[in-house]
Amino acid sequence: MSTYAIGDIQGCYHAFTALLERLQFDSKQDKLWLVGDLINRGSGSLEVLRWCYQHQQSLKLVLGNHDLHALAVVHQFKPAHRYDTLQAIIDAPDSDELLTWLRYQPLMHAENDYVMVHAGLLPQWSVDEALNYAREVETVLQADDYHDFLANMYGNEPNRWQDDLTGIDRHKIITNAMTRMRICTAQGEMEFEFKGELQDIPNGYTPWFDAPNRQSQTSQIICGHWSALGLLQRNDIYALDTGCLWGGQLTAMCLETHEITQVNHDARDLAI
């Protein structure tokens, strides 16, 4: 039995199935950890979502920003972006079943020695605190009035954590940190426009995982979201988004051995 963490799939169904074949993945005994952004931008978003739903007993996954965006678009709280590939999901006869299942997935997962989150954790948060914050948002997202959250989750403010935040401001900053953050200041102030490489980070900011005195630095965190960062493996961080959608590779890491397996992007996954 092996457990494999896989970086952002983003609807790249052909690359995803090729990676599973290379891993010789056996859903009866192996497990997958998916770091979020299962869907959107690649041509096979519906196929990826259906595969995950059908194999949910073999999966642990966390929501990414594209997954949340899909929920907002489907419920017409946000217009589709030019390069979204969500219409096939919207039109599918099993759309409600698939998207309800997606909505019930967590923002963060912790098991044994690992923590998984799509983007990152603010430096002030311990893992236990972050898990509690994630549960707050999950509770709202799974409630009968979840539409209120989807309608108001967009925006970059507030961009700095305060313990006394309440309501949508509190839920928004938790969601933004866990699904959108790449860089922040030493005080945890987030900046969301930057998507580039390490050497181009604006003055005053640092990768979230290098923020001084980060309270989660003793944990092994698996994440994605930052394709320009590429593969990063060190004692406390395993960043697995290697930009398959953008012509890079789709990456898997075996949790038991840290061995990396990759496949190249597949041109059939490009939405033209």
VEXDREN-2710 file (C-alpha; in Angstrom, 1 decimal):
% VEXDREN-2710
k/r/px/py/pz
1/MET/0.0/0.0/0.0
2/SER/1.3/3.4/-1.0
3/THR/0.1/7.0/-0.5
4/TYR/0.7/9.5/-3.2
5/ALA/0.2/13.3/-3.0
6/ILE/-0.4/14.9/-6.4
7/GLY/-0.1/18.6/-7.3
8/ASP/-2.7/20.8/-9.1
9/ILE/-4.6/18.8/-11.8
10/GLN/-6.8/21.6/-13.0
11/GLY/-8.8/19.5/-15.4
12/CYS/-5.7/17.8/-17.0
13/TYR/-7.4/14.4/-17.2
14/HIS/-5.0/12.8/-19.7
15/ALA/-1.9/13.7/-17.7
16/PHE/-3.7/12.6/-14.5
17/THR/-4.5/9.2/-15.8
18/ALA/-1.1/8.8/-17.3
19/LEU/0.4/9.6/-13.9
20/LEU/-1.8/7.1/-12.2
21/GLU/-0.7/4.5/-14.7
22/ARG/3.0/5.3/-14.2
23/LEU/2.4/4.9/-10.4
24/GLN/0.6/1.6/-11.0
25/PHE/-2.1/3.1/-8.7
26/ASP/-4.4/0.5/-7.2
27/SER/-7.5/2.0/-5.8
28/LYS/-8.2/-1.1/-3.7
29/GLN/-5.1/-0.6/-1.6
30/ASP/-3.3/2.7/-2.5
31/LYS/-4.4/6.2/-1.5
32/LEU/-4.2/9.6/-3.2
33/TRP/-3.9/13.0/-1.5
34/LEU/-4.9/15.8/-3.9
35/VAL/-3.8/19.3/-3.0
36/GLY/-6.8/21.1/-4.6
37/ASP/-7.6/22.8/-7.9
38/LEU/-8.9/19.5/-9.3
39/ILE/-10.7/21.3/-12.0
40/ASN/-10.8/24.3/-14.3
41/ARG/-8.7/25.5/-17.2
42/GLY/-7.9/22.1/-18.5
43/SER/-10.2/20.4/-21.0
44/GLY/-11.1/17.4/-18.8
45/SER/-12.6/19.1/-15.7
46/LEU/-15.7/17.0/-15.8
47/GLU/-13.8/13.8/-16.2
48/VAL/-11.4/14.6/-13.4
49/LEU/-14.3/15.4/-11.1
50/ARG/-16.1/12.2/-12.0
51/TRP/-13.0/10.1/-11.4
52/CYS/-12.5/11.6/-8.0
53/TYR/-16.1/11.1/-7.1
54/GLN/-16.1/7.5/-8.2
55/HIS/-12.9/6.8/-6.3
56/GLN/-13.6/8.9/-3.2
57/GLN/-12.9/6.1/-0.8
58/SER/-9.3/6.2/-2.0
59/LEU/-8.9/10.0/-1.7
60/LYS/-8.0/12.7/0.7
61/LEU/-8.3/16.1/-0.9
62/VAL/-8.5/19.8/0.0
63/LEU/-10.3/22.6/-1.9
64/GLY/-8.4/25.0/-4.0
65/ASN/-9.3/28.4/-5.3
66/HIS/-10.4/27.0/-8.7
67/ASP/-12.7/24.5/-7.0
68/LEU/-14.4/27.3/-4.9
69/HIS/-14.6/29.5/-8.0
70/ALA/-16.4/26.7/-9.8
71/LEU/-19.0/26.6/-7.0
72/ALA/-19.5/30.3/-7.2
73/VAL/-19.9/30.2/-11.0
74/VAL/-22.3/27.4/-11.0
75/HIS/-24.5/29.2/-8.5
76/GLN/-24.2/32.4/-10.6
77/PHE/-22.5/34.5/-8.0
78/LYS/-19.5/35.1/-10.3
79/PRO/-19.4/35.2/-14.1
80/ALA/-17.2/32.6/-15.7
81/HIS/-13.7/33.7/-16.7
82/ARG/-12.6/33.6/-20.3
83/TYR/-10.5/30.5/-19.8
84/ASP/-12.8/28.6/-17.4
85/THR/-13.7/25.1/-18.4
86/LEU/-16.7/24.5/-16.3
87/GLN/-19.6/24.4/-18.7
88/ALA/-19.3/20.6/-19.2
89/ILE/-19.8/20.2/-15.4
90/ILE/-22.7/22.6/-15.3
91/ASP/-24.4/20.8/-18.2
92/ALA/-23.7/17.2/-16.9
93/PRO/-26.7/15.2/-15.7
94/ASP/-24.8/14.4/-12.5
95/SER/-23.7/18.0/-11.9
96/ASP/-25.6/18.5/-8.6
97/GLU/-24.3/15.3/-7.2
98/LEU/-20.7/16.0/-8.1
99/LEU/-20.7/19.7/-7.0
100/THR/-22.4/18.9/-3.7
101/TRP/-19.7/16.3/-3.0
102/LEU/-17.1/18.9/-3.9
103/ARG/-18.6/21.5/-1.6
104/TYR/-18.3/19.1/1.3
105/GLN/-14.6/18.6/1.0
106/PRO/-12.2/20.3/3.5
107/LEU/-9.9/23.2/3.2
108/MET/-7.2/21.5/5.2
109/HIS/-6.2/17.9/6.2
110/ALA/-3.8/16.6/8.8
111/GLU/-2.9/12.9/9.2
112/ASN/0.1/11.2/10.8
113/ASP/3.1/13.5/10.1
114/TYR/1.6/15.5/7.3
115/VAL/-0.6/18.5/6.8
116/MET/-2.2/19.3/3.4
117/VAL/-3.5/22.7/2.3
118/HIS/-3.8/24.1/-1.2
119/ALA/-1.9/27.4/-0.8
120/GLY/-0.5/27.9/2.7
121/LEU/-0.9/28.9/6.4
122/LEU/-0.5/32.3/7.9
123/PRO/2.7/32.5/10.0
124/GLN/0.6/33.3/13.2
125/TRP/-1.3/30.0/12.9
126/SER/-0.3/26.8/14.6
127/VAL/-1.5/23.7/12.8
128/ASP/-4.2/23.0/15.4
129/GLU/-5.4/26.6/15.2
130/ALA/-5.4/26.4/11.4
131/LEU/-7.5/23.2/11.5
132/ASN/-10.0/24.9/13.7
133/TYR/-10.2/27.9/11.3
134/ALA/-10.6/25.6/8.3
135/ARG/-13.5/23.9/10.1
136/GLU/-15.2/27.2/10.6
137/VAL/-15.3/27.8/6.9
138/GLU/-16.2/24.2/6.1
139/THR/-19.2/24.5/8.4
140/VAL/-20.4/27.6/6.6
141/LEU/-19.8/26.1/3.2
142/GLN/-21.8/23.0/4.1
143/ALA/-24.7/24.8/5.8
144/ASP/-28.1/25.3/4.2
145/ASP/-27.3/29.0/3.6
146/TYR/-23.9/28.3/2.0
147/HIS/-24.9/30.6/-0.9
148/ASP/-24.2/33.6/1.3
149/PHE/-20.6/32.6/1.7
150/LEU/-20.1/31.9/-2.1
151/ALA/-21.7/35.3/-2.9
152/ASN/-19.3/37.2/-0.6
153/MET/-16.0/35.2/-0.6
154/TYR/-14.3/37.2/-3.3
155/GLY/-11.9/40.1/-2.5
156/ASN/-8.5/40.7/-1.0
157/GLU/-9.5/42.5/2.2
158/PRO/-8.9/42.0/5.0
159/ASN/-5.3/40.8/4.1
160/ARG/-4.0/40.4/7.7
161/TRP/-5.2/38.1/10.4
162/GLN/-6.7/39.4/13.6
163/ASP/-8.1/37.1/16.3
164/ASP/-11.2/39.2/16.7
165/LEU/-12.3/39.1/13.1
166/THR/-15.9/37.9/12.7
167/GLY/-18.4/37.0/10.0
168/ILE/-17.5/37.1/6.3
169/ASP/-14.3/39.0/7.0
170/ARG/-13.0/36.1/9.1
171/HIS/-14.1/33.5/6.7
172/LYS/-12.7/35.3/3.7
173/ILE/-9.2/35.7/5.2
174/ILE/-9.1/32.1/6.2
175/THR/-10.2/31.0/2.7
176/ASN/-7.7/33.4/1.0
177/ALA/-4.8/32.2/3.1
178/MET/-5.5/28.5/2.5
179/THR/-6.4/28.7/-1.1
180/ARG/-4.7/31.9/-2.6
181/MET/-1.7/32.9/-0.6
182/ARG/1.8/32.7/-2.0
183/ILE/3.7/35.5/-0.2
184/CYS/3.2/37.6/2.9
185/THR/5.1/40.0/5.1
186/ALA/6.8/39.0/8.4
187/GLN/3.5/40.1/10.1
188/GLY/1.4/37.9/7.8
189/GLU/0.0/40.6/5.5
190/MET/-0.8/38.9/2.3
191/GLU/-0.4/40.1/-1.3
192/PHE/-2.3/38.3/-4.0
193/GLU/-1.2/39.8/-7.3
194/PHE/2.3/38.2/-7.4
195/LYS/2.4/34.8/-9.2
196/GLY/6.1/34.8/-10.3
197/GLU/9.4/33.2/-9.3
198/LEU/11.2/33.5/-6.0
199/GLN/13.8/36.0/-7.3
200/ASP/11.0/38.4/-8.3
201/ILE/9.2/38.6/-5.0
202/PRO/8.4/42.3/-4.1
203/ASN/10.4/43.9/-1.4
204/GLY/9.0/43.4/2.1
205/TYR/7.5/40.1/1.2
206/THR/8.7/36.5/1.6
207/PRO/7.2/33.1/0.6
208/TRP/4.6/32.3/3.2
209/PHE/6.6/29.2/4.3
210/ASP/9.7/31.3/5.0
211/ALA/8.0/33.9/7.2
212/PRO/10.0/34.3/10.4
213/ASN/8.6/32.5/13.5
214/ARG/6.0/30.6/11.4
215/GLN/4.1/28.6/14.0
216/SER/3.6/25.6/11.7
217/GLN/7.3/25.2/10.8
218/THR/7.7/21.9/12.7
219/SER/5.1/20.2/10.6
220/GLN/5.5/18.7/7.1
221/ILE/3.1/20.7/4.9
222/ILE/2.1/19.5/1.4
223/CYS/0.8/22.3/-0.8
224/GLY/0.3/23.4/-4.4
225/HIS/-1.1/26.6/-6.0
226/TRP/2.3/28.2/-6.9
227/SER/3.2/26.8/-10.3
228/ALA/6.1/29.3/-10.9
229/LEU/7.7/28.0/-7.7
230/GLY/7.9/24.5/-9.1
231/LEU/8.8/21.4/-7.2
232/LEU/10.1/22.1/-3.7
233/GLN/11.0/19.4/-1.2
234/ARG/12.5/20.2/2.1
235/ASN/11.9/19.0/5.7
236/ASP/8.9/21.2/6.3
237/ILE/7.4/21.9/2.9
238/TYR/6.5/19.8/-0.1
239/ALA/5.2/22.1/-2.9
240/LEU/3.9/20.0/-5.8
241/ASP/2.4/22.3/-8.3
242/THR/4.7/22.0/-11.3
243/GLY/2.5/23.7/-13.9
244/CYS/1.1/20.8/-15.9
245/LEU/-1.6/23.1/-17.3
246/TRP/1.0/25.5/-18.5
247/GLY/3.2/23.0/-20.3
248/GLY/5.0/21.6/-17.3
249/GLN/4.6/18.3/-15.5
250/LEU/2.1/16.7/-13.2
251/THR/3.9/15.6/-10.0
252/ALA/3.2/12.9/-7.4
253/MET/5.2/12.3/-4.2
254/CYS/5.0/9.0/-2.3
255/LEU/4.4/10.0/1.3
256/GLU/6.2/6.9/2.6
257/THR/9.4/7.4/0.7
258/HIS/9.3/11.0/-0.7
259/GLU/10.0/9.6/-4.1
260/ILE/8.9/11.8/-6.9
261/THR/7.1/10.6/-10.1
262/GLN/6.2/13.0/-12.9
263/VAL/4.5/12.9/-16.3
264/ASN/4.7/15.6/-19.0
265/HIS/1.7/17.7/-19.9
266/ASP/-0.6/16.2/-22.6
267/ALA/-1.7/18.5/-25.4
268/ARG/-5.2/17.0/-25.3
269/ASP/-5.7/18.6/-21.9
270/LEU/-5.4/22.1/-23.4
271/ALA/-8.8/23.8/-23.8
272/ILE/-8.7/25.4/-27.2
END
